[in-house]
Amino acid sequence: MLTLENIKKSYAQPNGERVEILDVPSLHIEAAEQVALIGPSGCGKSTLLHVIAGITKPNSGLVKLDGVALTRFSEAGRDRIRADKLGYVFQTFNLLAGFSALENVMLGMTFARKKRSSQRAKQLLDRVGLSHRLNNKPAALSVGEQQRVAVARALANQPKLLLADEPTANVDPQNQQQIIDLIRETCDEEKIALLMVTHSREVSNQFDRIEKLEEINLVVQNIRVGGV
Ligand code: ADP
């Protein structure tokens, strides 16, 4: 369902030197598979998610998502594929402040080819326990509730793959497990593959498959071997 081949990404520094961030020979995730991605801060986890989502173009290599070679498309093409096949849950929720919970979830449907459906948006908000908060704007929701709206929005288009970048980093401890359960159970029910970045061992230990980025990213291995 998701295949990465020989992904390389580097950034130019202000002094003109290039700093290597990613060199990932391969990564494969099956349909509906759930994977935790762990690794020390700065090792390229967010960059890898951005490459998989088509937000960042790698310098070289192939990202194949649901049979489509994402990396062969222009930015506009990648935006369309992302809208169609991918959901993204951010650390910082990224909800639009001027819109209600229901509108935020509906906005998650705007760019996809599938028809917008307020019924699905309401169902999802019900699924995340917020059917009584449909018309509240983010500021009138707790942080746990805001992240639940963001999860509903990410699932609105029935994606093939959900990327979650430390989805509980900014959620109070009482609500963290609820968010994890919500994401994992919904992905399981809707046969959505899940790649979740987490710093928490408590969270990663719940997954059958754990990928350590320092093992699959050769740049990090080189840094360790070189002792830099
Ligand atoms: P992680 O998510 O594992 O903490 P990131 O993917 O955010 O790591 O960052 C990996 C490295 O790439 C960091 O050293 C960061 O400073 C660098 N980096 C990320 N984005 C850029 C950019 N746009 N320009 C230059 N360096 C960047």
Residues whose N, C-alpha, C, O or C-beta is under 5 A from the ligand:
A	BS01	ADP	Y11 I21 P40 S41 G42 C43 G44 K45 S46 T47
